[in-house]
Amino acid sequence: MKFIALFNMKDNVDQVKLAEVIARRIDYVHPVKMIAEYHSPLKSPCVVAIYETEDCERLIVNSAAWIDAFDIDVFPVEDWMESIEKL
């Protein structure tokens, strides 16, 4: 199953915290398969990630790693052909 995660930067994130988050991201190993990750200059969302997993608990673990800097919305998605086939 595929999921989109929208990472919205919290208001309390300053330049020092942002530098810490970037350094942490460099070494971070995702507990789920990452399909893509996109960054935006906006604070909301500043990161859009696409994940694939059958274990939703791992998505929670992934989000928990970033709750100090981001509010995160995660929701399931299907590609166009998967949706058409179900119809």
ChimeraX commands (.cxc) that place a marker at each C-alpha (Angstrom):
marker #1 position 0.00,0.00,0.00 radius 0.5
marker #1 position 1.26,3.50,-0.84 radius 0.5
marker #1 position 1.06,6.54,1.41 radius 0.5
marker #1 position 1.71,10.26,1.04 radius 0.5
marker #1 position 3.20,12.11,4.00 radius 0.5
marker #1 position 3.01,15.91,4.15 radius 0.5
marker #1 position 5.58,17.40,6.53 radius 0.5
marker #1 position 4.58,20.86,7.76 radius 0.5
marker #1 position 7.28,22.73,9.65 radius 0.5
marker #1 position 6.31,23.76,13.16 radius 0.5
marker #1 position 6.45,27.46,14.02 radius 0.5
marker #1 position 9.06,26.91,16.74 radius 0.5
marker #1 position 11.68,25.60,14.29 radius 0.5
marker #1 position 14.50,28.14,14.08 radius 0.5
marker #1 position 17.71,28.04,12.01 radius 0.5
marker #1 position 19.57,26.02,14.66 radius 0.5
marker #1 position 16.80,23.41,14.83 radius 0.5
marker #1 position 16.56,23.33,11.03 radius 0.5
marker #1 position 20.30,22.61,10.76 radius 0.5
marker #1 position 19.87,19.78,13.30 radius 0.5
marker #1 position 16.96,18.31,11.32 radius 0.5
marker #1 position 18.92,18.43,8.05 radius 0.5
marker #1 position 21.90,16.69,9.68 radius 0.5
marker #1 position 19.61,14.03,11.14 radius 0.5
marker #1 position 17.92,13.47,7.76 radius 0.5
marker #1 position 21.26,12.74,6.08 radius 0.5
marker #1 position 21.80,9.67,8.28 radius 0.5
marker #1 position 18.16,8.65,8.75 radius 0.5
marker #1 position 17.15,5.14,7.68 radius 0.5
marker #1 position 13.44,4.95,6.93 radius 0.5
marker #1 position 11.57,2.04,8.54 radius 0.5
marker #1 position 9.39,1.85,5.41 radius 0.5
marker #1 position 10.21,1.85,1.71 radius 0.5
marker #1 position 10.55,5.41,0.43 radius 0.5
marker #1 position 9.46,5.82,-3.17 radius 0.5
marker #1 position 10.10,9.56,-3.47 radius 0.5
marker #1 position 10.82,12.65,-1.39 radius 0.5
marker #1 position 10.29,16.23,-2.53 radius 0.5
marker #1 position 11.26,19.45,-0.77 radius 0.5
marker #1 position 9.53,22.80,-1.04 radius 0.5
marker #1 position 10.59,26.30,0.06 radius 0.5
marker #1 position 7.21,26.57,1.79 radius 0.5
marker #1 position 6.71,25.80,5.49 radius 0.5
marker #1 position 3.54,23.89,4.75 radius 0.5
marker #1 position 4.20,21.41,3.32 radius 0.5
marker #1 position 7.98,21.67,3.21 radius 0.5
marker #1 position 8.43,17.96,2.49 radius 0.5
marker #1 position 6.22,15.60,0.53 radius 0.5
marker #1 position 7.18,11.94,0.79 radius 0.5
marker #1 position 5.74,8.84,-0.82 radius 0.5
marker #1 position 6.10,5.58,1.08 radius 0.5
marker #1 position 5.13,1.97,0.49 radius 0.5
marker #1 position 4.41,-0.50,3.27 radius 0.5
marker #1 position 1.94,-3.09,4.47 radius 0.5
marker #1 position 2.81,-2.31,8.10 radius 0.5
marker #1 position 1.15,0.94,9.18 radius 0.5
marker #1 position 2.90,0.80,12.54 radius 0.5
marker #1 position 6.16,1.50,10.72 radius 0.5
marker #1 position 4.61,4.69,9.33 radius 0.5
marker #1 position 3.90,5.77,12.90 radius 0.5
marker #1 position 7.52,5.04,13.88 radius 0.5
marker #1 position 8.69,7.06,10.87 radius 0.5
marker #1 position 6.50,10.04,11.80 radius 0.5
marker #1 position 7.48,9.89,15.47 radius 0.5
marker #1 position 11.11,10.43,14.50 radius 0.5
marker #1 position 10.24,13.92,13.23 radius 0.5
marker #1 position 7.51,15.21,15.58 radius 0.5
marker #1 position 9.89,17.67,17.21 radius 0.5
marker #1 position 10.08,19.69,13.97 radius 0.5
marker #1 position 7.05,18.77,11.85 radius 0.5
marker #1 position 3.32,18.29,11.96 radius 0.5
marker #1 position 2.78,15.33,9.65 radius 0.5
marker #1 position -0.30,14.25,7.73 radius 0.5
marker #1 position -0.18,10.72,6.31 radius 0.5
marker #1 position -2.84,9.21,4.08 radius 0.5
marker #1 position -3.16,6.24,1.72 radius 0.5
marker #1 position -3.12,6.75,-2.04 radius 0.5
marker #1 position -3.48,4.72,-5.22 radius 0.5
marker #1 position -2.18,5.45,-8.66 radius 0.5
marker #1 position -4.62,6.19,-11.46 radius 0.5
marker #1 position -4.73,2.69,-12.92 radius 0.5
marker #1 position -5.27,1.03,-9.52 radius 0.5
marker #1 position -8.25,3.30,-8.93 radius 0.5
marker #1 position -9.74,2.62,-12.36 radius 0.5
marker #1 position -9.34,-1.14,-11.95 radius 0.5
marker #1 position -11.27,-1.03,-8.66 radius 0.5
marker #1 position -14.12,0.88,-10.31 radius 0.5
marker link #1:1,2 radius 0.2
marker link #1:2,3 radius 0.2
marker link #1:3,4 radius 0.2
marker link #1:4,5 radius 0.2
marker link #1:5,6 radius 0.2
marker link #1:6,7 radius 0.2
marker link #1:7,8 radius 0.2
marker link #1:8,9 radius 0.2
marker link #1:9,10 radius 0.2
marker link #1:10,11 radius 0.2
marker link #1:11,12 radius 0.2
marker link #1:12,13 radius 0.2
marker link #1:13,14 radius 0.2
marker link #1:14,15 radius 0.2
marker link #1:15,16 radius 0.2
marker link #1:16,17 radius 0.2
marker link #1:17,18 radius 0.2
marker link #1:18,19 radius 0.2
marker link #1:19,20 radius 0.2
marker link #1:20,21 radius 0.2
marker link #1:21,22 radius 0.2
marker link #1:22,23 radius 0.2
marker link #1:23,24 radius 0.2
marker link #1:24,25 radius 0.2
marker link #1:25,26 radius 0.2
marker link #1:26,27 radius 0.2
marker link #1:27,28 radius 0.2
marker link #1:28,29 radius 0.2
marker link #1:29,30 radius 0.2
marker link #1:30,31 radius 0.2
marker link #1:31,32 radius 0.2
marker link #1:32,33 radius 0.2
marker link #1:33,34 radius 0.2
marker link #1:34,35 radius 0.2
marker link #1:35,36 radius 0.2
marker link #1:36,37 radius 0.2
marker link #1:37,38 radius 0.2
marker link #1:38,39 radius 0.2
marker link #1:39,40 radius 0.2
marker link #1:40,41 radius 0.2
marker link #1:41,42 radius 0.2
marker link #1:42,43 radius 0.2
marker link #1:43,44 radius 0.2
marker link #1:44,45 radius 0.2
marker link #1:45,46 radius 0.2
marker link #1:46,47 radius 0.2
marker link #1:47,48 radius 0.2
marker link #1:48,49 radius 0.2
marker link #1:49,50 radius 0.2
marker link #1:50,51 radius 0.2
marker link #1:51,52 radius 0.2
marker link #1:52,53 radius 0.2
marker link #1:53,54 radius 0.2
marker link #1:54,55 radius 0.2
marker link #1:55,56 radius 0.2
marker link #1:56,57 radius 0.2
marker link #1:57,58 radius 0.2
marker link #1:58,59 radius 0.2
marker link #1:59,60 radius 0.2
marker link #1:60,61 radius 0.2
marker link #1:61,62 radius 0.2
marker link #1:62,63 radius 0.2
marker link #1:63,64 radius 0.2
marker link #1:64,65 radius 0.2
marker link #1:65,66 radius 0.2
marker link #1:66,67 radius 0.2
marker link #1:67,68 radius 0.2
marker link #1:68,69 radius 0.2
marker link #1:69,70 radius 0.2
marker link #1:70,71 radius 0.2
marker link #1:71,72 radius 0.2
marker link #1:72,73 radius 0.2
marker link #1:73,74 radius 0.2
marker link #1:74,75 radius 0.2
marker link #1:75,76 radius 0.2
marker link #1:76,77 radius 0.2
marker link #1:77,78 radius 0.2
marker link #1:78,79 radius 0.2
marker link #1:79,80 radius 0.2
marker link #1:80,81 radius 0.2
marker link #1:81,82 radius 0.2
marker link #1:82,83 radius 0.2
marker link #1:83,84 radius 0.2
marker link #1:84,85 radius 0.2
marker link #1:85,86 radius 0.2
marker link #1:86,87 radius 0.2
view
